[in-house]
Amino acid sequence: MQRVKIKADKNKNVISVSENNPEYGRVAVEQEVYQINDRGWLKSTVRTAFINGKVTDLEKVGYREGMELPGKIVIVESLSPFDTENPDRNLKIAGKTGVICRYEDQPIYRQTFFTTNQNAFDEFIPHTNKEEIRDVMLAQKMMDNLEVVDDAQL
C-alpha cells in the first residue's frame, strides 16, 4: 500500500487555517512518486495535496508532521475549472514560460488530490500548444543569453 506524509509549514504548523473562514483549514500531504513520461523517461517527483476540512475535525484526528497515511496523491486535469468562482485558479502553466497549456482552444486545469483509493489514477490531458510553448522558451533563452552578454560588457 502506498503512503503519504503529513507536511508542516515553515512555522511548523500542520493545520493551515483559512484566511477567508477560520472555521476551515487544510493539512498538506506529500508523496514521492516515479513517473514515466510519454517518451519513456523515468523521473522522480514530489507531489503535494491537501486534506480539507473543519479545523475542529482536523485537530481531532491528531495529524503530526511526518505522520504517514495510507493513500496516494493523484493528478487530475480537466477542461472545466475546479473553482467556478475563481476560474483562473489551477490553470496548468508550462514551466516558467507563463504559457497556459491548452487542448485545442481550451485551457487545461490541473489539481492534485489525496485519496485512499489505491485504484485511482492520474488523469492527464495532452496539451496541443507545444509550438507556442517552444517559441516562448526559445525567446526566454535568447533573452537570458542577451542579459549575460550585457552583464559581461559592464
Rosetta silent file (secondary structure, phi, psi, omega in degrees, C-alpha in Angstrom):
SEQUENCE: MQRVKIKADKNKNVISVSENNPEYGRVAVEQEVYQINDRGWLKSTVRTAFINGKVTDLEKVGYREGMELPGKIVIVESLSPFDTENPDRNLKIAGKTGVICRYEDQPIYRQTFFTTNQNAFDEFIPHTNKEEIRDVMLAQKMMDNLEVVDDAQL
SCORE:     score description
SCORE:     0.000 S_00000001
   1 L     0.000  134.111  178.140    0.000    0.000    0.000 S_00000001
   2 L   -72.955  157.503 -178.654    1.283    3.439   -0.915 S_00000001
   3 E  -137.622  152.675  174.251    1.726    6.089    1.767 S_00000001
   4 E  -122.145  160.896  179.595    1.864    9.856    2.015 S_00000001
   5 E  -115.606  144.257  173.653    3.446   12.020    4.717 S_00000001
   6 E   -73.961  136.141 -178.991    1.999   14.955    6.611 S_00000001
   7 E  -120.210  131.118  176.906    3.981   18.124    5.939 S_00000001
   8 L   -90.206  159.427  176.468    4.170   21.138    8.267 S_00000001
   9 L   -81.228 -177.065 -175.899    4.593   24.716    7.068 S_00000001
  10 L   -62.804  -21.198  177.895    7.692   26.844    7.730 S_00000001
  11 L   -95.307   10.369  179.149    6.320   27.715   11.193 S_00000001
  12 L    70.895   18.254  175.261    5.849   24.003   11.992 S_00000001
  13 L   -83.647  132.844  177.439    2.040   24.274   11.808 S_00000001
  14 L   -88.013  -35.856  179.244    0.358   21.152   10.492 S_00000001
  15 E  -101.799  123.419  174.231   -3.073   22.754   10.070 S_00000001
  16 E   -97.203  121.317 -178.716   -3.313   25.867    7.895 S_00000001
  17 E   -86.463  137.402  179.814   -6.384   27.892    8.823 S_00000001
  18 L   -63.929  135.119  176.191   -8.306   29.575    6.010 S_00000001
  19 L   -71.041  -30.764 -177.366   -7.910   33.362    5.866 S_00000001
  20 L   -79.867  -32.044 -178.811  -11.452   33.695    4.485 S_00000001
  21 L  -149.879  102.441 -175.170  -13.151   31.488    7.077 S_00000001
  22 L   -65.831   -4.690  176.150  -11.235   30.454   10.224 S_00000001
  23 L   -75.563  -20.730 -176.019  -13.653   27.577   10.774 S_00000001
  24 E  -114.491  154.315  179.330  -11.985   25.722    7.882 S_00000001
  25 E  -157.181 -170.459  179.627   -8.436   24.617    7.235 S_00000001
  26 E  -153.892  157.163  178.026   -6.245   22.126    5.487 S_00000001
  27 E  -121.129  128.636  179.922   -3.374   19.749    6.093 S_00000001
  28 E   -82.708  138.207  173.528   -0.623   19.358    3.489 S_00000001
  29 E  -126.672  149.164  177.707    0.464   15.868    2.454 S_00000001
  30 E  -137.154  159.104 -177.521    3.316   14.935    0.147 S_00000001
  31 E  -153.617  135.247  172.785    4.499   11.847   -1.647 S_00000001
  32 E   -86.515  128.362  179.151    7.480   10.931   -3.774 S_00000001
  33 E  -129.071  159.381  175.481    6.363    9.229   -6.969 S_00000001
  34 E  -113.411  121.368 -178.437    8.075    7.900  -10.054 S_00000001
  35 E  -112.845  145.437  172.643    6.513    8.954  -13.330 S_00000001
  36 E  -113.289  120.545 -177.136    7.279    7.741  -16.826 S_00000001
  37 L   -78.445  179.743 -175.894    6.624   10.415  -19.426 S_00000001
  38 L   -70.997   -5.133  175.082    5.260    9.820  -22.931 S_00000001
  39 L  -103.801    5.438  175.504    8.833    9.459  -24.222 S_00000001
  40 L    87.231   13.251 -179.458    9.640    6.658  -21.778 S_00000001
  41 L   -92.635  129.552  177.005   11.784    8.650  -19.293 S_00000001
  42 E   -85.778  134.575 -178.372   11.501    7.807  -15.611 S_00000001
  43 E  -141.592  134.280  174.608   11.519   10.792  -13.283 S_00000001
  44 E   -87.542  135.641  178.909   11.216   11.090   -9.509 S_00000001
  45 E  -146.090  153.662  176.763    8.982   13.918   -8.338 S_00000001
  46 E  -105.389  125.526  177.952    7.362   15.053   -5.098 S_00000001
  47 E  -103.253  147.870  176.573    3.645   15.702   -5.217 S_00000001
  48 E  -127.372  141.927  175.453    1.718   17.790   -2.705 S_00000001
  49 E  -144.935 -179.073 -177.109   -2.010   17.809   -1.993 S_00000001
  50 E  -133.156  144.621  169.060   -4.300   18.910    0.823 S_00000001
  51 E  -101.009  115.634 -177.370   -6.794   17.352    3.190 S_00000001
  52 E   -99.157  150.458  176.124   -9.504   19.995    3.656 S_00000001
  53 E   174.275 -176.979  174.311  -11.998   20.184    6.486 S_00000001
  54 E   -70.676  140.473 -178.250  -13.269   21.955    9.537 S_00000001
  55 H   -56.530  -41.898 -179.096  -10.389   22.925   11.828 S_00000001
  56 H   -61.163  -39.720  178.689  -12.040   21.151   14.774 S_00000001
  57 H   -68.806  -42.129  179.446  -12.253   17.905   12.784 S_00000001
  58 H   -62.718  -38.469  179.062   -8.661   18.208   11.539 S_00000001
  59 H   -66.987  -37.899 -179.062   -7.486   18.779   15.118 S_00000001
  60 H   -61.987  -32.548 -178.315   -9.390   15.710   16.391 S_00000001
  61 H   -68.041  -30.431  177.586   -7.501   13.446   14.003 S_00000001
  62 L    79.902   35.173  177.935   -4.207   14.452   15.612 S_00000001
  63 L   -58.423  138.699  176.643   -2.133   14.924   12.481 S_00000001
  64 L  -131.156  150.770  178.545    1.598   15.367   13.188 S_00000001
  65 L   -57.612  134.225  178.664    4.467   16.354   10.926 S_00000001
  66 L    85.082  -11.137  178.672    5.981   13.281    9.278 S_00000001
  67 L   -59.411  137.205  179.578    2.982   11.098   10.132 S_00000001
  68 E  -100.675  140.171  178.618    2.317    8.583    7.361 S_00000001
  69 E  -124.403  143.308  174.129   -1.135    7.885    5.973 S_00000001
  70 E   -70.616  137.057  178.998   -2.243    5.117    3.623 S_00000001
  71 L   144.030 -170.704  179.299   -3.186    6.541    0.256 S_00000001
  72 E  -153.386  167.307  178.753   -1.728    8.368   -2.686 S_00000001
  73 E  -109.963  125.245  179.217   -1.740   11.688   -4.491 S_00000001
  74 E  -114.842  152.914  175.769   -3.177   11.766   -7.989 S_00000001
  75 E  -101.422  130.803  176.676   -3.118   14.485  -10.625 S_00000001
  76 E  -122.443  125.239  174.705   -6.398   15.337  -12.308 S_00000001
  77 E  -109.810  146.994 -174.431   -6.512   17.556  -15.382 S_00000001
  78 E  -147.074  156.944  172.841   -9.758   18.976  -16.700 S_00000001
  79 L   -94.114   -2.284  175.953  -11.107   21.310  -19.354 S_00000001
  80 L  -112.351  141.293  179.822  -13.521   22.719  -16.758 S_00000001
  81 L   -64.221  144.452  175.682  -12.327   24.870  -13.857 S_00000001
  82 L   -76.039  -28.179 -178.093  -12.205   23.196  -10.451 S_00000001
  83 L  -120.269  101.346 -176.130  -13.166   26.529   -8.839 S_00000001
  84 L   -70.383  -23.682  177.710  -16.034   28.228  -10.698 S_00000001
  85 L   -76.383  -26.536  178.696  -15.771   31.364   -8.522 S_00000001
  86 L  -134.227   76.134 -173.469  -12.099   31.763   -9.456 S_00000001
  87 L   -65.227  -17.307  177.474  -11.682   30.039  -12.841 S_00000001
  88 L   -77.297  -11.051  178.948   -8.069   31.253  -13.217 S_00000001
  89 L   -73.396  140.649  176.362   -7.113   29.103  -10.242 S_00000001
  90 L    71.871   19.842  173.225   -5.440   25.787  -11.071 S_00000001
  91 E   -65.674  140.827  177.222   -4.578   26.666  -14.667 S_00000001
  92 L   -82.624  118.602 -178.108   -1.855   24.372  -15.984 S_00000001
  93 E  -109.089  137.859 -179.418    1.163   26.543  -16.790 S_00000001
  94 L   -79.275   96.066  176.454    4.079   25.305  -18.908 S_00000001
  95 L    52.019 -133.516 -178.611    7.074   25.566  -16.574 S_00000001
  96 L   -93.500    9.407 -176.585    8.483   29.073  -16.181 S_00000001
  97 L   -74.389  -28.167 -174.231    7.092   30.262  -19.523 S_00000001
  98 L    82.489   -0.653 -178.488    3.847   31.596  -18.120 S_00000001
  99 L   -81.439  130.974  176.770    2.036   29.997  -21.071 S_00000001
 100 E   -77.156  127.294  176.825   -1.268   28.332  -20.239 S_00000001
 101 L   -70.526  138.013 -176.334   -1.374   24.763  -21.535 S_00000001
 102 E  -131.308  150.649  168.065   -4.303   24.250  -23.875 S_00000001
 103 E  -111.257  110.565 -170.212   -6.172   21.450  -25.546 S_00000001
 104 L    56.355 -117.205 -178.228   -7.168   22.956  -28.864 S_00000001
 105 L  -101.184    1.559 -174.015   -8.556   26.348  -27.757 S_00000001
 106 E   -99.118  136.526  176.003   -9.499   25.374  -24.198 S_00000001
 107 E   -68.666  149.166  176.368   -7.298   25.967  -21.144 S_00000001
 108 L  -100.310  134.084  176.288   -6.292   22.904  -19.138 S_00000001
 109 E  -105.842  144.260 -175.093   -6.832   22.951  -15.384 S_00000001
 110 E  -137.656  132.101  178.034   -4.654   20.805  -13.114 S_00000001
 111 E  -145.974  151.068  175.799   -5.070   19.851   -9.478 S_00000001
 112 E  -104.158  146.384 -179.771   -3.669   17.247   -7.117 S_00000001
 113 E  -134.845  139.595  171.044   -5.859   15.205   -4.794 S_00000001
 114 E   -88.297  135.694  178.147   -5.114   12.927   -1.857 S_00000001
 115 E  -144.016  149.931  173.675   -7.109    9.708   -1.958 S_00000001
 116 L   -94.114   -2.272  178.643   -7.186    6.433   -0.069 S_00000001
 117 L   -78.810  104.809 -178.491   -8.464    4.720   -3.222 S_00000001
 118 L   -68.925  -13.113  178.050   -5.460    2.714   -4.418 S_00000001
 119 L   -91.230   -2.725  177.219   -7.225    2.181   -7.777 S_00000001
 120 L   -69.435  150.746 -178.685   -7.352    5.928   -8.507 S_00000001
 121 L  -141.160  162.393  177.284   -5.050    7.072  -11.283 S_00000001
 122 L   -64.272  144.792  176.967   -3.712   10.256  -12.848 S_00000001
 123 E  -123.914   99.430 -177.257   -5.930   11.857  -15.484 S_00000001
 124 L  -101.033  148.690  172.674   -3.830   13.824  -17.962 S_00000001
 125 L  -119.026  120.324 -179.779   -4.949   15.886  -20.953 S_00000001
 126 L   -69.019  133.283  179.195   -2.253   16.325  -23.614 S_00000001
 127 L   -83.500  146.497 -175.707   -1.712   19.960  -24.495 S_00000001
 128 L  -107.989    5.757  179.712   -1.851   20.902  -28.165 S_00000001
 129 L  -106.438   41.473 -179.173    0.010   24.248  -27.986 S_00000001
 130 H   -60.718  -37.738 -178.772    3.512   22.748  -27.844 S_00000001
 131 H   -64.555  -42.178  177.464    4.760   25.042  -30.611 S_00000001
 132 H   -61.041  -43.759 -179.650    3.679   28.162  -28.694 S_00000001
 133 H   -64.010  -44.485  178.163    5.419   26.875  -25.570 S_00000001
 134 H   -60.765  -42.348  179.255    8.619   26.076  -27.501 S_00000001
 135 H   -60.818  -43.676  179.792    8.616   29.569  -29.078 S_00000001
 136 H   -67.218  -41.314  178.276    8.306   31.239  -25.661 S_00000001
 137 H   -61.276  -42.593  178.941   11.026   29.004  -24.188 S_00000001
 138 H   -63.818  -44.479  178.871   13.340   29.894  -27.073 S_00000001
 139 H   -62.413  -40.857  178.587   12.619   33.630  -26.662 S_00000001
 140 H   -65.025  -40.083  179.364   13.278   33.403  -22.915 S_00000001
 141 H   -64.684  -41.048  178.733   16.550   31.576  -23.535 S_00000001
 142 H   -64.187  -40.340  178.283   17.622   34.235  -26.036 S_00000001
 143 H   -64.645  -40.970  177.938   16.781   36.988  -23.519 S_00000001
 144 H   -61.799  -41.438  179.256   18.792   35.200  -20.818 S_00000001
 145 H   -65.984  -38.294  177.765   21.772   34.995  -23.189 S_00000001
 146 H   -64.315  -40.560  179.721   21.456   38.700  -24.028 S_00000001
 147 H   -64.059  -38.489  178.378   21.429   39.581  -20.322 S_00000001
 148 H   -64.445  -43.456  179.471   24.600   37.520  -19.757 S_00000001
 149 H   -64.063  -46.355  179.797   26.346   39.311  -22.644 S_00000001
 150 H   -60.182  -42.960  179.326   25.188   42.738  -21.384 S_00000001
 151 H   -64.769  -36.499 -179.219   26.399   41.964  -17.861 S_00000001
 152 H   -68.798  -26.750 -178.427   29.765   40.779  -19.177 S_00000001
 153 H   -81.982  -11.831 -178.488   30.259   44.072  -21.034 S_00000001
 154 L   -73.926    0.000    0.000   29.801   46.175  -17.878 S_00000001
